[in-house]
Amino acid sequence: MEDVFLEVLELVRFRSYSRAKFLFGPEGAMIVGRNGSGKSNLLESISFLALGKSLRGVPDSDAAMDGEDGFGIYAKFGGEEEFRISVVYNRGRGKRIHIDDRPLRRISELLGKFQVVSFSPEEVHLLLRSPAGRRRLLDMLLSQVGGYVWYWQRYRRALLHRNRLLSEGKPSRRELRPWDLQVVKFGSEIVRRRMELVRWMEGKVKMFYEVLGGGEDVAVLYAPSFPVDGDILESFAESLDESTEQERRLGCTVVGPHRDDLSVRIGGRDLRMASQGQAKSFLLAWKLGEALFLCERSGRRPALLMDEVFSDLDSERSEALAGLLVGKGQCFVTAISEDEVPCPVRNLRVIRVDGRCVP
């Protein structure tokens, strides 16, 4: 199956861009500009086309240019089929997404049309700092395949209602029962898919980590908030039932995929004790695994959005990484100057940005 690639991108009042138009080829581009020139903003706009939202996990309103009520992102894609995607946000009317001239009723209709794998330095800190950041690593990938968002949305809805009951007093088992059933039904499917993903990814992460020069052994495991003994649904239901008194005291649901974690050990030590270089190498290895995961399931290579990916890497690791990125589908790499990236990346088309327009 032929890859889908972003061919034309137009931004209107998006972040620092008042109005800009970019032309890309199937190989991608190197985005060059000083700090604060809009390089990361450009990659963020591309993520809207794949995910329907920012890869930074911020509200849509934050992506509008200062003082403006909204923004527009308009794109044309080439490859196996040609199509257009537009994402338009207005504070009064909300967000509207179109594929060609067809309005989408829900974001799930967009997912999988154009797939991306993204890296940013901020993600390294999220991995080190919080289970929420590590869960997001799983959810952002799974949201691009196989109806995962449908389960997640229903789980979040049931969890919201259940937590509201718990926070308002000490609900009876009868009052909690309808929401227990939904939380367990949808939550167990989320846990199952996450566990399958992590098992699939572990070998790929070890391989790429070694290629990137990491000499330590890497272990990646999914860490559920409840003991899984055989059937996930039954284990979840049993743990939820056993946690009732604790939940009544705390006023919230204490087990479930919203409390799970991704356990990473490098050289036998927890990721939180790893050096910045080890954490970055792990995240890069994970992202390369993500690209394989999406390609295996869709038959197409995703676009790679690599923000400041070569900063703080020595020349050997930079060359190894460049060989894994360039020529493997459409690749967008940001840099302050062309001199800071290895030779293979310099073969990409260079686009210089200043945050407002393209010269």
Salt bridges, closest charged atoms under 4 A:
ASP3 OD2 - ARG301 NE 2.72
GLU7 OE1 - LYS76 NZ 3.04
GLU44 OE1 - ARG15 NE 2.76
GLU44 OE1 - ARG56 NH1 3.12
ASP60 OD2 - LYS95 NZ 3.00
GLU68 OE1 - ARG13 NE 3.70
GLU81 OE2 - LYS113 NZ 3.57
GLU82 OE1 - LYS76 NZ 3.85
ASP101 OD1 - ARG84 NH2 3.65
GLU109 OE1 - ARG102 NH1 3.11
GLU109 OE2 - ARG105 NE 3.90
GLU109 OE2 - ARG106 NH1 3.93
GLU123 OE2 - LYS287 NZ 3.03
ASP139 OD2 - ARG194 NH2 3.08
ASP180 OD1 - ARG162 NE 2.53
ASP180 OD2 - ARG173 NH2 2.74
GLU189 OE2 - ARG192 NH2 2.48
GLU189 OE2 - ARG193 NE 2.75
GLU196 OE2 - ARG192 NH1 2.68
GLU202 OE2 - LYS206 NZ 3.89
ASP241 OD1 - ARG173 NH2 3.55
GLU245 OE2 - ARG248 NH1 2.85
GLU247 OE1 - ARG162 NH2 2.94
ASP261 OD1 - ARG134 NE 2.74
ASP270 OD1 - ARG272 NE 2.86
GLU290 OE2 - LYS287 NZ 3.71
GLU296 OE2 - ARG297 NH1 2.97
GLU308 OE2 - LYS39 NZ 3.70
GLU338 OE2 - ARG352 NH2 2.27
ASP354 OD2 - ARG356 NH2 3.45
